[in-house]
């Protein structure tokens, strides 16, 4: 695959080419680009290097290294004297990267019906539910979440930590979906992915939101800024490429505060979902039985029953969100029913781990205040015994939530075990102190109802060893993630494997329960 510099520049609405003298006898039509890179270490002969200011590094400082490795031009936010290759000056390097990646792959999103799902909690589950529904309806759909990408029969890993893939990877996934003959794409869209232009040029046809709560303020600075980041998906929806005959649909949660500021954003159609309230798609009469929940769904011109095997009342909102998107896409009730029932669980989301123990063990990704509360409330409804919670709070992230999460666990769990969760360059001891203050505010007592065990594997073993028959141990915060960050080092981590090993050791010893 190759293109001329001029062909690629046509995708950038705001760009100026500088240092044309370096082309010599060539012009932009003759200059061949063999690949687009944003990491100078991956540059090679014929590369177009895209530089932008990152959180910790500035790509402009590595442009010369990219040229030394063979880059023939650079996209920059500021001119770099003496670089020796043409420079394409743009206002935002990340945004330019997204447009270039889309152009490089022939704008694959324009050949798909693209659904974007954003929100603080429930994005991954909602995307998986929708993908299952579309599959049940015979729609050929791809899936990209923070857990994996599903393209036909292939399942691809999307990274160590949870955010939307970088624009080049995301556009490549979309192109592979087109090549595989798929007709639809379901994308999990994070606030980072929106603010960092990773989903720019994805040309969404449906935008859906689960909820918007207090989270990621370390990145966005304020709750209002975080809300604005989430709004960007709906702004992308209405401003993006319009496919012939395909309406732009906004799917909103009428029971969430986000409805207030998302509803005014124009779209061809708005659909709101609700549990028992007013909306276009309303769930009523929730009934719970062991291993299942049932809800009556009343939608535009239809009424039907849905059964779900996902634990927790909060998952009913995820079911309704996916159902509403499916109805907007013209999926019949029978396929929605089948697709929802097929989903037994999502990796790292209220996932049971069973090694034959006489108590329940669960791994859940809950790493926000709201998600932790929902997970512990769900756990409380799953056992008549004690709830033993293991969780931490990440370093260099929103500090306000640490005491709040400690308070939530101190109030809802019988036993809280505080431990590491990506401390990064912060003091783990200091993080645990902040969490402990929250637990004590809820009446928890150290050494009796809450404990600090800094090593996460030891904390999980400690919780497992505490469990009595009928109790429930829930490890929150890591879910499906494959690493844990200490300092700048990403250390391998597998929560499922650690929990299983702890359960086996307990069973081998034949003891436990304090």
Secondary structure, DSSP 4 states (H G I P E B T S, - for coil): --EEHHHHHTT-SS-EEE-GGGGTT--TTT-EE-EEESSGGG--TTEEEE--B-SS-BGGGGHHHHHHTT--EEEESS--TT--SEEEE-S-HHHHHHHHHHHHTT-GGGGSEEEEEE-SSSHHHHHHHHHHHHHHTT--EEEE-SSEEEETTEEEE--SSSSPPPHHHHHHHHHHHHHTT--EEEEE--HHHHHTTTTTT---SEEEE----S--HHHHSSHHHHHHHHHHHHHHHHHSPPPTT---EEEEETTSTHHHHHTTS--SEEEEEEESSSSSEEEEEEEEETTEEEEEEEETTEEEEEEE---STHHHHHHHHHHHHHHHTT--HHHHHHHHHH---BTTBSEE--SS-SSEEEEE---SHHHHHHHHHHHHTT-SS-EEEEE---TTS-SHHHHHHHHHHHHH-SEEEE--S--BTS-HHHHHHHHHHHHHHTT--BTTTEEE--SHHHHHHHHHHHPPTT-EEEEES-TT--EEEETTEEEE--HHHHHHHHHHHHHHHT----
